[in-house]
Amino acid sequence: MSFLFSLHPHSKVSNPAATLIIPTWNNKPYLQKCLESLAKHSHYPLQTIVVVNGSNDGTIAWLEQYQKVDFIVIDRNIGICPAVNLARSMVKTPFIIYANDDMYFLPRWDKPLLDHAYTLQKERLFPFFMLSATMIEPYESNNPAVVVADFGRDLNTFKEAQLLASYQDLFREDWYGSTWPPVLLPTPLWDMVGGFSIEFNPGFYSDPDLSMKCWQLKVRYFRGIGNSLVYHFVSKSTRRLRQVFNKDYFLFKWGISSKDFTTYVLPRGQAFTLQGIKNKIPWYVHWKNRFKRSLKSFFIRYPSCLLPQSANKDE
C-alpha cells in the first residue's frame, strides 16, 4: 500500500488533557456537528486530530478554514486502522481517545472519563487500563453497553434540543468490558500494543482486537463510564464499506470469537465492580471455537500476517 499524506498542525490548545483522534471519510456534515459538540461541551482542553481519509467532499477546505484542530490529509482511503495509527505522530498528551465522526458529544462528557483516568494513575491503582464513554443509540443493537434512546437517526431528524434537555436522565451505572469508542488508553499502552492491527482494515473488529491485545499484556481494568455520554448516529461511514471476513480473522488470530471474548472474557455491559468478574470460559466454548477455527480455515483466505511463519509464501 502506497499513499501520500501531509500534517496540518492548527490547534492552539495549550496544555491539553488528552488527544482525541477522529478518522473521517466523505462525512463532512457529521464531522462538522461532531466538532461543534466537542467545542461546546468538552470540560477540559483537548487536542483533536482529524484524519481525513481520502475525502473529496470539501472536508479539507473546511478544516483549513476552521483552524481549531490538527488534521492529517491522506490522498486515498487507507482504512481506519492505519489512518488512526498515523495520527500517533502528532499526539502531545498522556492519553489517547479514539472516537467516530458520527458522534455527538454531550455536555461535560470528558470530565468523568478523564477524572477517572487521572485518579487511576495518581493513586497507582492500575498502571494500564481501558476506559470507554457510553454511547446512546437510536435503536436496539443487542449491545448491552449501549443506552437506547431515539433522538434521530440522521442529522435531518436529530432532536438536539430534546437530547440536551434530557440526557442526564440517561446516565447509567458504570459497566464492565470497555471496547467500543469513544475509548481511552494511556499513550504508553497504545504504543505497547501498536495501536490498531492493520490486518483488520478497513476497521471491522479492530476494537475488540485492541482490547484483546491489552488483555494479553495483563491489562485487567476495562471500564465503561456511565455518566460520560455521546450520541451515536450509527455507522454513517462504515455502512458504505464492503464487509470482509474480519470476524473470522479475529477467531483465527486469537482462537476465540469476538462474541465469546466480549461475553466471557470481557463480559461487556455488566455492572462494574472492583472485585472484578470471573473470566472463566466454559469448556464447551473452547471446543466450539476450535471446531469453527478448523472448519473456516478451509474456506477463508487470511492475511499473511495471521498465518504461521511456515505458511507465509513471502519467506
C-alpha positions, 0 to 999 in steps of 0.5 A: 500500500502506497499513499501520500499524506501531509500534517496540518498542525492548527490547534492552539490548545495549550496544555491539553488533557488528552488527544482525541483522534477522529478518522473521517471519510466523505462525512463532512456534515457529521464531522462538522456537528461532531466538532461543534459538540466537542467545542461546546461541551468538552470540560477540559482542553483537548487536542483533536486530530482529524484524519481525513481519509481520502475525502473529496467532499470539501472536508479539507477546505473546511478544516483549513478554514476552521483552524481549531484542530490538527488534521492529517490529509491522506490522498486515498482511503487507507482504512481506519486502522492505519489512518488512526495509527498515523495520527500517533505522530502528532499526539502531545498528551498522556492519553489517547481517545479514539472516537467516530465522526458520527458522534455527538458529544454531550455536555461535560462528557470528558470530565468523568472519563478523564477524572477517572483516568487521572485518579487511576494513575495518581493513586497507582491503582492500575498502571494500564487500563481501558476506559470507554464513554457510553454511547446512546443509540437510536435503536436496539443493537443487542449491545448491552453497553449501549443506552437506547434512546431515539433522538434521530437517526440522521442529522435531518431528524436529530432532536438536539434540543430534546437530547440536551434537555434530557440526557442526564436522565440517561446516565447509567451505572458504570459497566464492565468490558470497555471496547467500543469508542469513544475509548481511552488508553494511556499513550504508553499502552497504545504504543505497547500494543501498536495501536490498531492491527492493520490486518483488520482494515478497513476497521471491522473488529479492530476494537475488540482486537485492541482490547484483546491485545491489552488483555494479553499484556495483563491489562485487567481494568476495562471500564465503561463510564456511565455518566460520560455520554455521546450520541451515536448516529450509527455507522454513517461511514462504515455502512458504505464499506464492503464487509470482509471476513474480519470476524473470522480473522479475529477467531483465527488470530486469537482462537476465540470469537469476538462474541465469546471474548466480549461475553466471557472474557470481557463480559461487556455491559455488566455492572462494574465492580472492583472485585472484578468478574470471573473470566472463566470460559466454559469448556464447551466454548473452547471446543466450539471455537476450535471446531469453527477455527478448523472448519473456516480455515478451509474456506477463508483466505487470511492475511499473511500476517495471521498465518504461521511463519511456515505458511507465509509464501513471502519467506 
